[in-house]
């Protein structure tokens, strides 16, 4: 009996085999013949990552000019990978390279894998001149895109050609997706534009939303991390502007930047507890949320399965000394209930015990996991709230996580401020025993006392200038023991899309 060959298998089985191949192997399969090219392309082109550069925009246009290839694309990911918005003279560029290598040496002293992966080096003047020439070429192309809104034009044209587009993403911090090879690698990008203007990612989101609006696309998934809060200002074009195209949305992951990093002094970048006042910026973010743009967006998504809302402020002052960027009552629809909701994540939001408990109670029958990160109760206590959550979820087969700083006010009459540091498994170098105990307490059936007490509250301490401060403020998450057992997999699908293909040429 003759053995079966790949061409002799049913098409469905070939698709199954192709789905298990590495991206490079799928690319090889595409070059065999037209039949295998069509099958492999349906996998390699399912998700496309691109940056704001002429090369990527031209290639995206080329791909979607082919109706067959365009029909394969289901997810577009706009990665915020830009040069500084200010031109760099040769002298400035040379100093930036020298500074970059100095930082690389410093970081390498702290993290061996960084030292081994990208060792510092000294560049010859001729090498720097050639790099600067390439940089100038890329910078001029970027300026043309920004000033003439070339990406608005291209993305509007491209999305209109994608009949099966279901997902859009904007990734500015690597949380959602990263490009394996920067489009600016040939000019050694030492002048990163992401931290010059925090609003550049908000512009990327506007590009995608206007393309979706013009095409009338009904989305199912949107992942955005992170954009400035003005994307929800009712007076401007933003997420709320396409609310009528979000009825089929099942996955919504949004990270809002409340404070512009470019307005912050350098010590904050080094993890120091600096008394820099960001209260005005936080107030502006709160005003935007009070206007109801996010609430209207969520109201337009009746079929949500996955919801994650994160507010970022990136300050290192004592937690709780500034107001939270948003209040749950302002961003969440009244009596919000999503009948299919399985995963819920909330981060850096002010609320009260009754609101968060009632929200979780309305979804207790469908939730597979929830995570409350750096949550603040304005006039109620976590010591009282936590047992109420336990009453809801004791014995439930789910992941219930409470992480990072949680802040509240005592309810015994004196209204003293309370805070506990529960740790964050994504960043901590060691297991936070209190954080693990709190998360286990919520779902455990064993009779036990609430792990939060006055004795294990976080003590506020002033920063001493003589203290040594790690360059990052904390050690990168590296070697957690029994991570799955302690924290569980709270999301129903991973955020890490490192395996997604970058924009690729079509033969």
N, C-alpha and C positions, 0 to 999 in steps of 0.2 A: 504493500500500500504506500503510495507516494506521500511524503510529508508535506504538510500545508506550508505555503509561502505567504509572505505578507500581502502581496497583491491578491492572493486568492481568498483572503479572509473577508467576511462581511464588512461593509463600510463602518457600521456601528462599532465593530471590534477594533478596527484600525484607529478610529477616533479615541477609543479607550486606551489603546497602546500609546498613541501620540500624547495623550494627556499626562502620561507618567514620564515622558522624556524630559531631559533637561532642555533649557531654552536653546543652547548651542546645537544640540542634537536635532531639535525641531527645525532649526535653520538649515542643517544639512539635509534633512528629509525634504525640505521645500525645493531643493535643487535637483532632486531625482528626475521628476517629470511633472507635467501639468496636474495630473491626478493627485500626486502626493503633495504638490505645492498648495493646492486648494485645501487639502485636509490640514496640513501643518499650519497654514496661514490662519485658519479659523481659530487656532490656539495661540499662536504668537501675536496675533493682532487683537486679541480679545481685550487687552488692557494696554493703553498707550500712554507713556510718560513723555512729557516734552517740557522744554524751558523757553524762556523769553529770549530767543536768539534767532537770527535769520536762518541758520542751518535747520533748526528744528521746525520752524514754521513752514519753510519751503518743503521739507520732507513730509510734513503732515498734509499739506496740500496735495502733494504727489500721490500719497497713499489713497486719499479719499477721492481722487479723480477716477479711481478704478471702482466702479459700483460693487464688484464682488468683494474686494478688500474692505470697502466701507461698510458692507453689511456684517462683517465679522466684529467690528469694534463695538464693545458694550460699555467700556469705561475709559474716560479721558482724565488724566491726572496732570494738572498744571503745577510743575515744581518751581518754587521760588528760588531760582539760582541766578543771581545777577551780579554784575560789577557795581562798584560804588557809583552813585549818581553824580559824583563830582569828578571831573577829569584829573588825571594824575600826570604831572610833568615827569620827565625822566628822573629828576632828583628825588621827587616824592616817591616814585615807584621803587627806586633803588633803596631808599630808606625803609619802605614797607617790606621789601624782601628781606632786608637785614633784620628788621624787627620780627618778621614771621619766623625766621630761623632761630632767633634768640628765644622766642616763646616755645618753639618746638623743643629746644634743648631743655628749657625749664620744665615743660610738661613731661618730657621723657624721664626726668629725674623722679617724677611721682608715679608714672604709669609705664612699666616696662614694655607693654605691648605697643604703646605709641612710639617709644624710642626705637623698637625693633622694626615696626611697620613703615615708618617714614623718617629715616635718620636725617638730621640737619646736615647741610653742606654749605660750602662757600662758592659763590658764583663769580665767574670772571666778568670784567666790564663788558666784553663783547657779547657774552651770553645774556647779560641784563639788557643790553641794547636791543637784541633780537626779540627777547620776551616783551620789551616795551613796545616794539613795533607791532607785534601781534596784538598786544593789549589795546593799542590805539585803534587798530582795525575793528576789533570786537566792540570797543566802546562806541565808536561812530555808528556801528550797526544798531547797538542798543539805543542810542539817542534817537535814531530814525524811527525805531519801533515805538518809543515812548512819545515823542513829539507828534508823530503822524498817526498814532494809534493803529499801527499795522496789525498787531495781534487781534484787536477788536474785529478788524475786517476779515482776517483769516479764520478766526474761530467761528464767527457768524456763518461764513461760507461753509466751513467744515461740518459743523453740527447739523446744518440743514441737509447734509448728505448721509447722515448716520441714522438709518431707520431703526436700528436695534440698540441705540444708546440708552442705557439704564442708570449709569452712575457717573458722577463728576466729583473730582477731588481737587483741592488746593493744598499743597504741602509746603510749608515754609520753614519747618524745623526738623525735618527728617522723621517725624513721628508717623506720618502716613506713608510716605514714599521718598526714596532718594534715587538720584541718578547714579549709576555705577561709574560713569565717566563724565565728569563735568564738561560742558561744551567749551569752557574756558581753560581747560587743562593745558592747552598749547601756549597760553600766555601766563601761566602760574598765577591764578587768581588770589592775590593777597589783599585786594581791596573789595571786600564783600559788601554788597549793597543791602543785604537783609537788615543790617543793624544801623544803617545810615538813615533809612526811613522805614519805620515799622508799618507804614501804610502801603508799601509796595505790594504786599500780599493781598491787601484789601482791593487793590486795583486788579490783581490777578482774578480774584473772585468775581469782580464786576464784569470782567471780560467773559468769563464762563457763563454767568447768569444772563447776560444780554444775548449771548448766542443761543442759550436754551429758550429764552423768552421769544426771540425771533422765529425759532423753528417750531415752537409749540410743543416741545418734547415733554413727555410725562416721565419724571424721574422716579427711581425706586431707592436710590442710595445717594447720599451726599456726605462727604467727609472733608472738613475744613479745619486746618490747624497751621498757624493761628492767624486771625485777621483782626483788625482794629474794630472797636465797637460801633463805629459810624456805619458799618454795613447794615445795621439795623435801625438807623435813623429814618423815621417815616418821611422826613423831608428830602431824602436822597434815594437814588436807585439802590436797592439792596435785596436781601433775601425775601423780605416781605413783598417785593414787587413781582415775584413769580409764585405767590402762594397758591394760585389756582392751578399750578402745574405740579403740585406736591401731594395730590390726593392719593397717589399710589406709593408714596414713600414708606419704606419699611425700615430703613437704617439711616439714622441722622446723628452725625458726630461733629460737634461744633466746638472749637476752642476760640474764645474771645480774648483779645489783648486789651487790657484796661489801661495800661501805662506804656507810653512810648519810651523804649529803651534809650533812644538817642537823646532824651532829655535828662538822663540819669548820669550822675558823676561816676568817674572811673572806679572809685572804691567799691561800688556795688557789684561791679563785674568780678571783683576779687573775693566776694562772699563776706564782706565785712558788715557788721551791724551799724550802718550809717544812718544818722538821723535825717536823711533826705526826705523832705515833705512831698508826698505824692497825693495828698488828700484832695487837691483841686481836680486832678485827673480822675481819681476814683469817683468824685462827685459827678463829673461829666458822664462817666460810664453809667452811673446809677440813673442819671436823668434820661439817658438814651433807653435804658431798660424800662424805666417807668412809662415811657411813651407807648410801650406795648407792641413794638415791632416783633420781638421774639415770641411773645405770647400768641400773636396772630399767626405766625409761621407754624407754631406747634398745633394750633387749633385746626390748621388745614391738613394735618397728617393723621387721619383716623386709624390708619393701619400699621402704626409703628410697632416694630418688634424689638428694635435696638435704639436706645436713646442715651446719648452721652453729651453733657453740657459742662464745659470747663471754662473758668475765668482765670486769666493769668495776669499777675501784676509784677512779678520778678523784682520785688524789693526784699531786702534782708533785714529790715527793722524788726523789732520784737513783734511777733504775730499778735494781732488783736489791737495794736495801737492805732491802726487805720481802719476805716470802715471797709466792709466787703464790697467788691465791685458791683454786686447785684443782690437783689432780694428775691427769694423764691416766689413770693406772692405776686411780684411784678412780671416775672418771666413765665410762670406756669399758668395755663388756663385754669379758671375756677373749677373745682371738682374734676380736674383732669383725670380721664380714664381711657387707657388704650387697651381694648379687650385682648390683644395679641402680644402685649409687651412682655418680653422675656429678660432683657438686660437693661438696667438703668444705672447711669453713672452721673453723679453731681459733684462739682468741685468748686471750692472757694465761694460759697454762696451763703448769705445771711438768711435765717428763717426763724421759726419758732417751733417748739415741740409739737404742737397740735397740727401744724401744716405738714411737716415731714412724716409724722406718724400716719396721718390720714392718707397722704399720697401713697405710701407704701402699703397701707391696708387695702386700698382699692385695687392693688395689683398683686396681692399675696398669692392668689390662685394661679397666676401665670408666670410670675418671676422665676427665672432660673438663677439670676445673680443680681446683686446691686452693690454699688460701691459709693460711699460717702467720703469725700476727701477734703480735708481742711474746711469743714463745715462749722458755721458759727450760729449759736442760738442767742438772740439779742436780749431776752429777759427770762429765759427758762434754762434749766440745767440738764446737762448730759447725764448726771447721776440719776435723774428721774426718767429721762428719755430712754436710756438704754434698756432698762427692764421692760418698758412698753414695747420696744422692738422685739425683745426676747419673747414676750407673750404672743406676738404675732407669728414668729418664725421658729420657735423652739421645735426641734425635731424635723424641720424641713430639710430636704435634700437639695441644698443650694449653697452658693457662695455669698455670704453676707460680709462685706468688708467695710471697716471704718478705719481710715488711714490719715497720716500726717497730723498736724495740729488740729485739735477740735477745741473750740472756745465756747464758753457759756457763762451764765450768771447763777449764783447759788439761789435756792428758793427757800432758805430757812429764815428769811427776814432781813438779813444784813445785805443781801444783793451784792456779794463780793464777786469779783471776776474769777473765773475758773479756766484752766487750760491744761490739756494733757498732750504729750507728744507720743503718738502711736506709731511713728515710723512710716516709711514708704519703701516697699520692697523693690521699687524700681531704682532707687538711689542709695539706700543704706548699705553700708558694708557689713553690718551685723544685724542679726534678727532682733527686732524690738519685741521683747517678751510681753509687754503690756498690750501692744497692738495685736499680737496673736491671740492673747487671752480675750480681748474685747470681741474680736471677730468670731472666735469659737463660742463665746458666751451667748451670742445672739441666736445661734441655731442648735446649741446643745440641749439635750433633754435632761441632763444631769442637774440635780438640785445644787445650786451654788449662788454665792453672793455676787453682786455687781462688781466687776474688777476695778471700776473707777472709784477712787476714794480721795479724801482730802490729803492723805499721806503720800499718794503718788502723783499729785499734781505737778505740773511743770513750774519750776521756780524762775521768775524773771531775774536775769542777771545783766548788769551793764557790761558792755564790751570794754576791755582794758587794752589800750594801745600797745602794751608790751606783749599781749598774747599773740602767739603764732596762729595764723589763719591759713588753712589750706587754700590753694589757688582756686579751687572749685567751691569751697564752702562745705563740701562733703565728698566722700569717696564715691566713685562710680559704683553702681550695683554690679557685683561681679560673682560672688560665690555663696549665694544663699543656699542653706541646707534644707532639703525637703521642701522646696518652694511650692510645688503643686499641692502637697499635703497641707501646708500652712495657710496658703492664700487661695488656692484653687485657681481655675481658669474662668475668670468672671465674665469674659466676653465670649460670644458664640462664634466669633471668627477673629483671627489675629489682625492687629493693626500693621504689623511689619510686612511691607511689600518689597523687601529687598530683592526678591526673586522675579519681580515683574520686569519685563523687557523695557529698555529705553527705546526711544523712537528708532526704528531700523529702516534701512533702505530696502526697496523692493526690486528684485532682479527682473 
